[in-house]
Amino acid sequence: MNKKNEAEIQQSSGFSAGKFFQGTKEELDKVVWPSRQQLISESVAVLLMVTLSAGLIYLVDGLFNWASQQVFRTQPPITVGIIHFVNDLFAWATTQVL
């Protein structure tokens, strides 16, 4: 940067809405926007990865649910089992503290 440009930058330290929008427009003109085909293919890739991740989490959750039922021999739905487990854990913890 030469001395003249540095001096201009230092002098114009105040905010100007016109310069702001002009600078914003100049920067947006530099953006390379994706084509329609690229946008669609990348969106499909994201949706596929989200679906696969959700499916994997669902399967791992089911595995842990099955394993906990084998260990604790619980047969009610998992939400009821969790509520009972938390209540029992709280009751045990309070008896240990007192």
Secondary structure, 3 states (H helix, E strand, C coil): CCHHHHHHHHHCCCCCHHHHHHHHHHHHHHCCCCCHHHHHHHHHHHHHHHHHHHHHHHHHHHHHHHHHHHHHCCCCCHHHHHHHHHHHHHHHHHHHHC
